[in-house]
Amino acid sequence: MIELKHVEKAFHDSKPLKDINAVINTGDVIAVIGPSGAGKSTLLRCINMLGEPTNGQIIVDGEDVTAKGYDVNKARKKIGMVFQSFNLFSHLTIIENIMNPQIQILGRDKKQAYEKAMSLLHKVGLGSKYAKYPDELSGGQKQRVAICRTLAMDPEVILFDEPTSALDPTMVGEVESVIRDLAKEGRTMVIVTHEMKFARTISNRVFYMDEGIIYEEGSPEQIFENPQKEKTIIFINQLKSLEFLIDSSEFDFQATAYRIEEYGRKNLLEHKLIYQIESAFEELCGQILMSHLGNFIRAKVSIIYSQKENVTKMIVLYNGSSFDPNDSDKGIALKILKNSISEISHYDIVEGEYTNKVEIIF
């Protein structure tokens, strides 16, 4: 359906796309992943001709949409796009936001546009919100409206640019549920996302982008379980674990809590589990170990999530004489810790400067 041939995109001070080559087939659900600045969003904008490529060709249904004189609006009717920032008109009601593009671009009459809009709103559970304004909706509801607006145009392909990145963690699931339903319908979609569990479960193909190219392509199983190229391996391994070192009583626990939340979101962990990890880390390291070791603390913390085994662990290595947190006199902290976890085990070790190991299972 869509073929990208040596697509480049350059700005005055950067070149996010250097040589993109890919084929998007009818029915494909492609997840595009990679580090920030890899050109993922730029790629989507080029496919939809919102940002014209500097070089290369984009072939849509046999037509070169990058050819001089080509009417790009013809391609945009086939390729819809959902943005991370919703892009709804605040002065229009929800129903008007969905109706107006149908009337102005597709030439539908008001009755047709209204019926189409209402049908889609009911489909995503927002039929009762048709007369509301965007500011009266939650972020998740706004994004579902934005998806309805795109679907109302009957596109052959839908591009999603980080559709959940602007949402509160509690709202991510409702938007992803709508996208999953679209995938089940056989919709052709290209989804830029940082939610790795979502990327793995919804797609039939994954593009890992780096160095301005599609650095590695494969099935979700191949990319997430057995990547072949160096940078893909590094990126995937970083997703699977989060590590940090505590080497001072001045350690910034608040900043680390934000890192834990980001890690949890990327791996699509449940909000409750993310809170449990944050709580266990704070009580074990910030209260129990900090009280025991004080200024002499040296601890290495690893948080490891295994999607295959559906298990999340926290492993903490620390210095000092043998000390089992279960024997701590910090009663309240110990109680909160144990309420946040399923299992805690202590071991005496000799591993460099570390002499204690605690393994926690959530």
C-alpha positions as CSV (number, residue, x, y, z in Angstrom):
1,M,0.0,0.0,0.0
2,I,2.8,2.5,1.0
3,E,6.4,2.2,-0.1
4,L,9.2,4.4,1.2
5,K,12.3,4.7,-1.0
6,H,15.4,6.3,0.2
7,V,13.4,9.0,2.1
8,E,15.4,11.8,3.7
9,K,14.4,14.8,5.7
10,A,16.8,17.5,6.6
11,F,16.5,20.8,8.5
12,H,19.0,23.6,8.6
13,D,20.8,22.1,11.6
14,S,19.9,18.4,11.6
15,K,19.0,15.4,9.4
16,P,16.6,13.2,11.3
17,L,15.9,10.9,8.4
18,K,18.9,9.8,6.3
19,D,17.8,6.8,4.3
20,I,14.4,5.3,5.1
21,N,13.3,2.3,3.1
22,A,10.1,0.3,4.0
23,V,6.9,-1.2,2.8
24,I,3.6,-0.9,4.7
25,N,1.2,-3.6,3.6
26,T,-2.6,-3.5,3.9
27,G,-3.5,-4.8,7.4
28,D,-0.1,-4.2,8.9
29,V,0.1,-2.8,12.5
30,I,3.6,-1.4,12.8
31,A,5.1,-0.2,16.0
32,V,7.9,2.3,15.6
33,I,10.2,2.5,18.6
34,G,13.6,4.0,19.4
35,P,15.4,6.7,21.4
36,S,14.3,10.3,21.5
37,G,15.5,12.2,18.5
38,A,15.6,9.1,16.2
39,G,13.2,10.7,13.7
40,K,10.1,8.6,14.6
41,S,7.6,11.5,14.5
42,T,9.3,13.1,11.5
43,L,8.8,9.8,9.7
44,L,5.1,9.9,10.3
45,R,4.8,13.5,9.2
46,C,6.6,12.7,5.9
47,I,4.3,9.7,5.2
48,N,1.4,12.0,5.6
49,M,3.2,14.8,3.7
50,L,2.8,17.2,6.6
51,G,6.6,17.5,6.3
52,E,7.7,17.1,2.7
53,P,10.8,14.8,2.4
54,T,14.0,16.5,1.3
55,N,14.8,13.5,-1.0
56,G,13.3,10.1,-1.8
57,Q,9.9,8.8,-2.8
58,I,6.7,7.9,-1.1
59,I,4.5,5.7,-3.2
60,V,0.9,5.4,-2.1
61,D,-1.3,2.9,-4.0
62,G,1.1,3.1,-6.9
63,E,1.3,6.9,-7.0
64,D,4.3,9.0,-6.1
65,V,3.0,11.5,-3.7
66,T,6.3,13.3,-3.6
67,A,6.3,14.0,-7.3
68,K,6.2,17.6,-8.3
69,G,2.7,18.9,-8.8
70,Y,1.0,16.0,-7.0
71,D,-2.0,17.0,-5.0
72,V,-1.0,16.0,-1.5
73,N,-4.6,16.3,-0.2
74,K,-5.4,13.3,-2.3
75,A,-2.9,11.3,-0.2
76,R,-4.0,12.8,3.1
77,K,-7.6,11.6,2.4
78,K,-6.1,8.0,2.5
79,I,-3.8,8.6,5.4
80,G,-5.2,9.9,8.7
81,M,-3.1,11.0,11.6
82,V,-3.7,11.1,15.4
83,F,-1.4,13.5,17.2
84,Q,-0.1,13.3,20.8
85,S,-1.5,16.8,21.6
86,F,-5.1,16.0,20.3
87,N,-5.3,19.1,18.1
88,L,-9.0,19.6,18.8
89,F,-10.6,23.0,18.3
90,S,-11.5,24.3,21.8
91,H,-14.2,26.7,20.5
92,L,-16.1,23.8,18.8
93,T,-18.1,21.1,20.5
94,I,-17.0,17.5,20.3
95,I,-19.6,16.6,17.6
96,E,-18.6,19.7,15.6
97,N,-14.9,18.7,15.8
98,I,-15.8,15.4,14.2
99,M,-18.4,16.7,11.7
100,N,-16.6,19.8,10.3
101,P,-13.7,17.9,8.5
102,Q,-16.2,15.5,6.9
103,I,-18.3,18.4,5.6
104,Q,-15.4,20.6,4.4
105,I,-13.1,18.0,3.0
106,L,-15.3,15.0,2.0
107,G,-18.3,17.1,1.1
108,R,-20.8,15.2,3.3
109,D,-24.0,16.9,4.3
110,K,-24.6,17.7,7.9
111,K,-26.9,14.7,8.5
112,Q,-24.4,12.2,7.1
113,A,-21.6,13.8,9.1
114,Y,-23.6,13.9,12.3
115,E,-24.6,10.2,12.0
116,K,-21.0,9.2,11.3
117,A,-19.7,11.2,14.2
118,M,-22.3,9.9,16.7
119,S,-21.7,6.3,15.6
120,L,-18.0,6.6,16.3
121,L,-18.5,8.4,19.6
122,H,-20.7,5.6,20.8
123,K,-18.1,3.1,19.6
124,V,-15.5,4.6,21.9
125,G,-17.9,5.2,24.8
126,L,-18.3,8.9,24.4
127,G,-21.8,9.2,22.9
128,S,-23.1,11.2,25.9
129,K,-20.3,13.8,25.5
130,Y,-21.2,15.0,22.0
131,A,-22.3,18.5,23.2
132,K,-19.3,19.0,25.5
133,Y,-16.3,21.2,24.6
134,P,-12.7,19.7,24.6
135,D,-11.8,21.6,27.9
136,E,-14.6,19.7,29.6
137,L,-13.0,16.3,28.9
138,S,-10.1,14.4,30.4
139,G,-7.0,13.8,28.3
140,G,-8.0,10.2,27.6
141,Q,-11.4,11.3,26.4
142,K,-9.9,14.0,24.2
143,Q,-7.6,11.5,22.5
144,R,-10.5,9.2,21.9
145,V,-12.3,12.1,20.2
146,A,-9.2,12.8,18.1
147,I,-9.3,9.1,17.0
148,C,-13.0,9.5,16.1
149,R,-12.2,12.6,14.0
150,T,-9.6,10.7,12.1
151,L,-11.8,7.6,11.6
152,A,-14.7,9.7,10.4
153,M,-12.6,10.5,7.3
154,D,-12.5,6.8,6.3
155,P,-8.7,6.7,5.9
156,E,-7.0,3.6,4.5
157,V,-4.1,4.0,6.9
158,I,-3.9,5.6,10.4
159,L,-0.7,7.1,11.8
160,F,-0.5,7.5,15.6
161,D,2.2,9.8,16.9
162,E,2.8,8.9,20.6
163,P,-1.0,8.8,21.2
164,T,-0.6,8.2,25.0
165,S,2.5,10.3,25.8
166,A,0.5,13.4,26.9
167,L,-1.9,11.4,29.2
168,D,-1.9,10.7,32.9
169,P,-0.9,7.0,33.5
170,T,-4.4,6.2,34.6
171,M,-5.8,7.2,31.2
172,V,-3.4,5.4,29.0
173,G,-5.3,2.1,29.1
174,E,-8.6,3.6,27.7
175,V,-6.9,5.0,24.6
176,E,-4.9,1.8,24.0
177,S,-8.0,-0.2,24.3
178,V,-9.6,1.8,21.4
179,I,-6.4,1.2,19.3
180,R,-6.5,-2.5,20.1
181,D,-10.1,-2.7,18.8
182,L,-9.0,-1.0,15.6
183,A,-6.2,-3.5,15.1
184,K,-8.7,-6.4,15.6
185,E,-10.8,-4.8,12.8
186,G,-7.8,-5.2,10.4
187,R,-7.0,-1.5,10.2
188,T,-3.6,-0.6,8.7
189,M,-1.7,1.4,11.3
190,V,1.7,2.8,12.1
191,I,2.2,3.7,15.7
192,V,5.0,5.6,17.3
193,T,5.0,4.7,20.9
194,H,7.2,4.5,24.0
195,E,4.9,2.0,25.7
196,M,6.9,-1.1,25.0
197,K,4.4,-3.7,26.2
198,F,1.7,-2.1,24.1
199,A,4.1,-2.1,21.1
200,R,4.8,-5.7,21.5
201,T,1.2,-6.9,22.0
202,I,-0.5,-4.9,19.3
203,S,1.9,-5.0,16.3
204,N,2.7,-7.6,13.7
205,R,5.9,-5.7,12.8
206,V,8.3,-3.5,14.7
207,F,10.6,-0.8,13.3
208,Y,13.5,0.2,15.6
209,M,14.8,3.6,14.5
210,D,18.3,4.9,15.1
211,E,20.9,6.8,13.2
212,G,18.3,8.3,10.8
213,I,17.3,4.9,9.4
214,I,15.1,1.9,10.2
215,Y,18.0,0.3,12.0
216,E,16.3,-3.1,12.6
217,E,13.0,-4.5,11.5
218,G,11.3,-7.7,12.6
219,S,8.4,-9.4,14.4
220,P,7.7,-8.3,18.0
221,E,9.1,-11.6,19.2
222,Q,12.4,-11.0,17.3
223,I,12.9,-7.4,18.3
224,F,12.0,-7.7,21.9
225,E,13.4,-11.2,22.6
226,N,16.2,-11.7,20.1
227,P,17.4,-8.4,18.5
228,Q,20.3,-8.8,16.2
229,K,22.0,-5.4,15.9
230,E,24.1,-3.7,18.6
231,K,22.1,-0.6,19.2
232,T,18.8,-2.5,19.2
233,I,20.2,-4.9,21.8
234,I,21.3,-2.0,24.0
235,F,18.0,-0.2,23.7
236,I,15.9,-3.4,24.5
237,N,18.2,-4.3,27.4
238,Q,17.8,-0.8,28.9
239,L,14.0,-1.3,28.7
240,K,14.1,-4.5,30.7
241,S,15.9,-3.1,33.7
242,L,16.5,0.1,35.6
243,E,19.6,0.6,37.6
244,F,20.9,3.3,39.9
245,L,23.5,3.8,42.6
246,I,23.0,5.2,46.0
247,D,26.3,6.6,47.3
248,S,25.4,9.3,49.7
249,S,22.9,10.2,52.4
250,E,22.0,13.2,50.1
251,F,20.6,10.8,47.4
252,D,17.7,12.3,45.5
253,F,14.9,9.8,46.2
254,Q,12.2,12.1,44.6
255,A,14.0,12.2,41.3
256,T,14.5,8.5,41.3
257,A,10.8,8.0,42.0
258,Y,10.1,9.8,38.7
259,R,12.6,7.5,36.9
260,I,10.8,4.5,38.3
261,E,7.4,5.9,37.1
262,E,8.9,6.5,33.6
263,Y,10.3,3.0,33.5
264,G,6.9,1.5,34.6
265,R,5.1,3.5,31.9
266,K,7.5,2.4,29.2
267,N,6.9,-1.2,30.1
268,L,3.1,-0.6,30.5
269,L,3.1,-1.8,34.2
270,E,-0.1,-1.3,36.0
271,H,-0.3,2.0,38.0
272,K,-0.7,0.0,41.2
273,L,2.5,-1.9,40.6
274,I,4.4,1.2,39.8
275,Y,3.3,2.7,43.1
276,Q,4.3,-0.5,44.9
277,I,7.8,-0.4,43.4
278,E,8.2,3.3,44.4
279,S,6.9,2.5,47.9
280,A,9.2,-0.5,48.4
281,F,12.2,1.4,47.2
282,E,11.5,4.4,49.5
283,E,10.9,2.2,52.6
284,L,13.8,-0.2,52.0
285,C,16.5,2.2,50.8
286,G,15.3,5.6,52.1
287,Q,14.2,4.5,55.5
288,I,15.7,1.1,56.5
289,L,19.1,1.0,54.8
290,M,19.7,4.7,55.1
291,S,19.0,4.5,58.8
292,H,21.3,1.5,59.2
293,L,24.2,2.8,57.0
294,G,23.8,6.6,57.1
295,N,26.6,8.5,55.3
296,F,28.5,5.2,54.6
297,I,25.8,3.8,52.4
298,R,26.7,2.2,49.1
299,A,23.9,0.4,47.3
300,K,23.1,-0.7,43.8
301,V,19.5,-1.0,42.9
302,S,18.2,-3.0,39.9
303,I,14.5,-3.1,39.0
304,I,13.8,-5.9,36.5
305,Y,10.6,-6.6,34.6
306,S,10.2,-9.8,32.6
307,Q,7.2,-9.7,30.4
308,K,7.7,-13.3,29.4
309,E,7.5,-14.5,33.0
310,N,5.2,-11.6,34.1
311,V,7.4,-11.0,37.1
312,T,8.8,-7.8,38.5
313,K,11.8,-7.9,40.9
314,M,13.9,-5.4,42.8
315,I,17.5,-6.5,43.6
316,V,19.5,-4.3,46.1
317,L,23.2,-4.9,46.8
318,Y,24.6,-2.9,49.7
319,N,27.7,-2.7,51.9
320,G,28.3,-3.1,55.6
321,S,28.0,-6.0,58.0
322,S,25.4,-8.6,57.5
323,F,22.0,-7.0,57.8
324,D,18.6,-8.5,57.0
325,P,16.0,-5.7,56.6
326,N,13.5,-8.1,58.1
327,D,15.3,-7.5,61.4
328,S,15.1,-3.7,61.2
329,D,13.8,-1.7,64.1
330,K,12.1,0.7,61.7
331,G,8.7,-1.0,62.3
332,I,6.5,1.3,60.3
333,A,8.8,1.3,57.3
334,L,9.1,-2.5,57.4
335,K,5.3,-2.9,57.6
336,I,4.8,-0.6,54.6
337,L,7.5,-2.4,52.7
338,K,6.0,-5.8,53.3
339,N,2.5,-4.5,52.4
340,S,3.9,-3.4,49.0
341,I,5.6,-6.7,48.0
342,S,4.9,-10.5,47.7
343,E,8.3,-11.8,48.9
344,I,11.6,-10.5,50.3
345,S,14.8,-12.5,50.7
346,H,18.2,-11.6,52.2
347,Y,21.6,-13.1,51.3
348,D,25.2,-12.6,52.6
349,I,27.4,-12.2,49.5
350,V,30.9,-11.1,48.5
351,E,30.7,-9.1,45.3
352,G,33.2,-6.2,45.2
353,E,32.3,-3.7,47.9
354,Y,28.8,-5.3,48.4
355,T,28.3,-7.8,51.2
356,N,24.5,-8.0,51.3
357,K,21.8,-8.8,48.7
358,V,18.1,-8.3,49.0
359,E,15.7,-9.7,46.4
360,I,12.1,-8.5,46.3
361,I,9.4,-10.0,44.2
362,F,6.2,-7.9,43.6
